[in-house]
Amino acid sequence: MQELGDYGRAKRKWVDIAAKRGRPTTELTLEAYLTAYRPQDVAA
């Protein structure tokens, strides 16, 4: 997802990407996106 650049693009492409990787295809929430993909120095 980091290569997509932002939450909006990631959310639109999530179902296809998740399906290809065998992941759940539920809605990608902003909270989940930030938890998984925010830079570690910002999260600390």
Secondary structure, DSSP 8 states (H G I E B T S, - for coil): -GGG-SHHHHHHHHHHHHHHTT---S---HHHHHHHHS-HHHH-
